[in-house]
Amino acid sequence: MELSLRLRRVPGRYGIVRLAPDATIPDWAGGAGFWAVIRAEDEITIVCLQDRIPDGAESSRDWLCLRTIGPFAFDATGIVSSLIAPLSDADIGVFVVCTYDGEHLLVAERDMARSMALLEARGHRFEA
């Protein structure tokens, strides 16, 4: 059974930054709006509004963000797959950050209009 999810655009243009695993989390990472810091054994990844990212930081920029409108059961299955499968099938790369109540799907700005059309074609709905 195909899932039909409600989605909304998250305001702003985002960047994804890579820091060394022993780096201190910089103050510029936080603030209003969506942001995330993920520490792994071999790196720290920061997602934040790109105008906060200092020049020279190792980063990928010009990402836009979609968010599922939940909440969903914590053990629900197929949510992320229903979002990324149609985009992956169309050779569109994504960066996903999941939170307790929803998923944030970052898509390159150049691919956003096509991504939204593909998601709508799969039965997902966009809300303001």
N, C-alpha and C positions, 0 to 999 in steps of 0.2 A: 504494500500500500504506500503510495506517495504521500509525503507530508505536505501540508499547506501551511506555511509559516507567515506570520506578520513581521514585516521589517520596516525600519526607518533609517533615514540617513542621519548620521551623526555630524554635526557642523564641524568644519575645519578641514585643513589639509595636514596630513600627518607624515612623520618621518620615523624610521626604524633605525635605531643606533646600536652599534656593537661596541662594548667596552671590555677591557680585560677582566678576568674572573675575580681579581683581587681589588678592583677599582672601588672607590667610594661612590655611593649613589649621589650624583650631582644635584644641587638645588634646582637647576633649571628643568629637571625632568618633571617635576610636579606642578601643581597649580590647578586652575579651573579646567573643566572639561575632562574628556577621556584621556587617560594615560595609564601605562602599565610598566612595571619593572619585573623582569624575570631573571633570576639568578640561576645559572646552571653550573655544573662543575667546571666547564671550560670557557665560560663567557657570561657577560651580563647583557641582556637585551632590553632596551628602553623603547617604548612606543609613546610618542607625545606629539603635540602640535609642532609642526616643523619650524615655525618661527622661533621656537625656544632653543633649537639645536645650534650650538656654536659652530662657526666656520672651522673646518679642519676635522670635525668629528667623523669617524667612519660611519657612514649612514646611507640609507636608501630613502629618497624623498618622493614627494608627490603621490602619496597614497590617500585615498578617500575611504570612509568607513561606513559600513552598514551594520545595524544591530538588530538582533532578533528581539521581538517584544514578547516577553515571558510574563511570569516565570513558568518554568517547565518542571516536571518531576525530576529530581536530581539524578535518577537512574534511567531517564528517558533515552532511547536509542535512536540513531538515524538522523539527528538534527544537523550535525556538522556535515555529514555525508550528503544530505539533501541540498545543502548549500554549495558545497565545493564540487560535487560531481558534474553538474552541468557546465560549470566554468572550466574545470579541468578538461572535460571533453572538447571544449572550444579553445584549448591552449591558452587559457587565462590563468595566470598565477595569482595566488592569494596568500595572505598572512592572517592566521586566525588566533584570536585571544579569547578564551572562554572565561566567563565569570560565574559566580554562583547562580545567577538568575538569567544569564543570556550569553550569546555569542557575538563577538565583534569580528566582522569580516572586512579586512582591509584589501582593497583592490587598487591597482595603479589607476591614477586619474584618467589616463588615455583609454582604459578599458571599462570605465564605470557605466557608460550608457549601454554598451553591449551586454555587460554583466546583468544590469537590471532587467533588460529585455529577456535575457535567457532565464533568469530566475522567475520572472512573471510567466513565461511560457511553460514553466514547470509547476505553476499553480501557487507560487508565493505571491503575497500581496504587500504593496508598499503603502505606508500610512505617513501622514505628516507628523 
